[in-house]
Amino acid sequence: MAQHMFNVRYVDWLDIRQLTKLMQALIIDAKRRKPKPNGD
C-alpha cells in the first residue's frame, strides 16, 4: 500500500506525514471492510 500511495517500497522509509496518511487510509479501509450488522 505504501508503494501504491507514495511510490516507496518499504514502510520504514516513510516520513511522519506519509506514515500518518498511510495509517488513516488503513483505518478507513478497515471500517469499510467491517461487516454491517443486520438490523432487520
N, C-alpha and C positions, 0 to 999 in steps of 0.2 A: 504494500500500500504506500509506503514511503517513496518507493521508486516511481509509482504512478503519479503521486501528488507533487513530488519535489525533484524527481529525476536523481534521487540519491538511493544507492543500493542498500545501505545499512542504516538502521535507526541510530546507531552510535554516532553517526556523522551529522545528525540534525542539530541545528541551533535551537535555542529555547523557544523562539517564535514558531518554528516549523514543528517542533515537538508538541507544543500546545495545540496547534491546528490539527495535527495527526490524532491526538487524544480526543479532541472534540469530535472529529469525524468518526472515530471508533465508537464513541458513546452514542452518537446519533444512529449509527448503523446497528448497534446492539438493541436500541429501543425499537427500531424499525423491524427488526427480525423477531422481537419478542412476540409470542403468540397472544392473540387477543382473546379475552375471556368471552364465553358465550353468554350473553345477557338476554336470553330469550324471555 
